[in-house]
Amino acid sequence: MASTFDEILQDALMLSEDERIELAEKLHNSTLPPEEREMKAEWDAEIARRIADLEAGRTKGIPAEQVMEKARAKVREVREARRVRSRG
């Protein structure tokens, strides 16, 4: 017997938060074209590898403040270079 959307939704809402997140991800992934699913799987594997490296101490994180300051400095540099070029 087929369940209605509302019945499935009610059942899904009874799942734990982690289970609902996993269900949502699987439903979303099922709507992606095959090439996007493949790319997402590759990114997921890369993220998992990086987390494992960080947790094992094989790599070191960089504080967000440092990353943002470096990015802001680069933006300032690019803007200044454009200003210089536009002046001729």
N, C-alpha and C positions, 0 to 999 in steps of 0.2 A: 504494500500500500504506500503510495507516494505521500510524502509530507508536504504541507503547504509552506510557503515562504515564512509566514508568521510562526508556524510551529518550529521550523528550523531555527529561526531567529531566537525564539524563547529558549530553546535548548542551548543555543550558543551563548546566550547571556548568562546561563547558569554555570558556564565553565569558569575556571580560575582566570585571573588576569593574564598569566603567562600563556595559558591555552588559547585565550581569545586573541592574543597578539599573534601566536603561531598560526591560528586559523585565518586571521586577516591577511597575513603574509602569503599563505598558501593560496588563498582566493585571489589576491592581487596578482601573484605570479602566474596564475592560470589564465589571466587576461593578456599577458605579454606575448608578443610574437616570439617564436623560437630563438631568434638571434639575440633578442634582449634577455630572454631567460638564461641563455648561455653566458652572456656578458655579466649578468647579475650573479650567477653562480661563481664565475671567476673572481669578481670583486669580493663576494662573501668569503671565498677561500683566502684571498689576499688579506682581508681584514682579520680573519681568524689567525693567519700566520703572524701578522704583526702584533696582535694581542698576545699570542703565545710567546713571541720573542721578548716583548716588554715584561710579561709576568715572569719569564725565566731569567731576566736580567741580561739577555743577549743584546739588548738595545736600550737606549735611555730616552725618555720623553723630554720634550722641550716645553717649558711653561707657556701657556697661551699668551700671556702678556708679551713675552719675547717674540713669539711668532707674529703677533699683531703689530708690534712696533717695527719689526723688519718689513712687514707688508706695507705699513704706512710710509716708511722711508722710501721704499721702492716706488710707491705711487707718487710721492713728492718728487723723486728723481725724474720719473717719466714726464710729469707735468712741467717741470722746469726745462727739460730737454725740448719739449714741444713749444714752450714759450720762446726759447732761444731760436729754434728753427723758424718760427713764424715771424720773428723780427727780421729775419733775412740775413 
